[in-house]
Amino acid sequence: MIAGIVARHGRLDILVANAAGTVRKPALEQDDEDWARVIEACLTSAFRMAREAGRIMAAAGYGRIIFTSSINAMVVRPGMVG
């Protein structure tokens, strides 16, 4: 995707990493697969996008990467994770 943007527009100035996800069941009922799915959606995907965008931006000498997080980072819901 990053290469496609650069090919089409000639540069990449900004990446906004805005991904979130959760498994809607109590923490004690979640298994490792549930946890892995949340980590992939919320963290791993953002890291991979930032890494690829960062390579382009570093080579160009300019760029901005902005990460956002879920409201769940600030609000606790009993029994829920992420």
WOWO-V49619 format. One record per residue. N is the residue number from 0. RES is the residue in one letter. NEAR is the number of other ideal C-beta (glycine too) atoms within 12 Angstrom. Layout:
BEGIN
N|RES|NEAR / N|RES|NEAR
END
This chain:
BEGIN
0|M|15 / 1|I|25 / 2|A|13 / 3|G|11 / 4|I|20 / 5|V|21 / 6|A|12 / 7|R|11 / 8|H|14 / 9|G|10 / 10|R|18 / 11|L|30 / 12|D|19 / 13|I|22 / 14|L|30 / 15|V|17 / 16|A|26 / 17|N|19 / 18|A|25 / 19|A|21 / 20|G|24 / 21|T|25 / 22|V|25 / 23|R|17 / 24|K|18 / 25|P|14 / 26|A|19 / 27|L|11 / 28|E|13 / 29|Q|21 / 30|D|14 / 31|D|10 / 32|E|11 / 33|D|23 / 34|W|21 / 35|A|17 / 36|R|22 / 37|V|28 / 38|I|23 / 39|E|20 / 40|A|23 / 41|C|27 / 42|L|24 / 43|T|18 / 44|S|23 / 45|A|28 / 46|F|20 / 47|R|19 / 48|M|27 / 49|A|28 / 50|R|18 / 51|E|25 / 52|A|32 / 53|G|23 / 54|R|19 / 55|I|29 / 56|M|24 / 57|A|15 / 58|A|15 / 59|A|18 / 60|G|9 / 61|Y|15 / 62|G|24 / 63|R|16 / 64|I|26 / 65|I|16 / 66|F|21 / 67|T|16 / 68|S|18 / 69|S|22 / 70|I|13 / 71|N|18 / 72|A|16 / 73|M|9 / 74|V|11 / 75|V|12 / 76|R|17 / 77|P|9 / 78|G|14 / 79|M|21 / 80|V|26 / 81|G|29
END
